[in-house]
Amino acid sequence: MQTPTATTIVLPATMQAVRERQGLWLMVAGGVLLGSIGVFVEEAGQHPLVTVWFRCAFGALALLLWSAATGKMQDLRLGGASLAVACATGCLMLLNWTLFFAAISRTSMGVATVVFHIQPIWVILFSAIFLREPVSKGQWLATPVALCGLALTTGLLDDMASARSASSEYMLGLLLCMGASLCYAAVTLLSKSKQAISPFALSFWQCGVGAVVLAWAPFSLGWPQQPSAWLWLAGLGVIHTGLAYVILFAGMARLTFGKIAVLQFVYPLAAVLFDWAVYGTRLSVVQLVGVALMGASVWTIRKPSGKSSLSR
């Protein structure tokens, strides 16, 4: 038997370190891209349904072109139960995006994004109730902590928060965002039931379903009048669906689940920073404590669950 040399031991470790470093930066880049979604939604200034349709239409086109360029067209062909699941998740994603986009204008992009990220808690609870999946003691303990963090993040319990947080529009925005998180939790559970569907195919079909179902929206609610609005809407599809998909899943392929779970919090953090940098919206100390509690709790309850659908 050949005695291992320094080269045969060190080289694989070095290659793995490079691979993980690449994965880390890809995940960070993808999270930062997703964190800017709220800016594109706000600057486009369109009805939420029109915004969703443009994201679906441009997103489907971007993913189709990318699959053609990389020889992955075969992956998009689904049938039977797989197609039914893809279409069902597509309808839920439509509702998810519509509620989320409507919530941004009523709260802020930072608050809406952080509140939305309570959705892993719903996944754990629904999995335990409907799928009878085991839940660890730590996950049960993390759930009320996450909900307390959610309450603090909303600003409703913060005496230092602005009067806006007590307004009916702000309350409606929070409820819309909670509804969006519930829809996405349902998408996660459905996608788990058909793990034979690749994340890429699922993302494409979700966009395709949305483009078809909401084709009436711009005709009924109005087309964008400003050229700049078209650019912002195109960015939602090309950048936040097409490009973000490619970057995020390339990063995930290079990392362990534990590192992926941590790096997924780049998205809400980036959203808070974009909200502050672009619109001057600052979270209070109490809200930041809530964000920290939510982040720690959601990290605790996260566990491998097969293939993931596109995060946002």
Secondary structure as UniProt FT lines:
FT   HELIX           6..35
FT   HELIX           37..44
FT   HELIX           48..70
FT   HELIX           73..76
FT   HELIX           80..106
FT   HELIX           109..116
FT   TURN            117..118
FT   HELIX           119..130
FT   HELIX           137..154
FT   TURN            156..157
FT   TURN            159..160
FT   HELIX           163..166
FT   HELIX           168..193
FT   TURN            194..196
FT   HELIX           199..213
FT   TURN            214..216
FT   HELIX           217..221
FT   HELIX           227..237
FT   HELIX           238..243
FT   HELIX           244..252
FT   TURN            253..254
FT   HELIX           257..263
FT   TURN            264..265
FT   HELIX           266..279
FT   HELIX           285..301
//
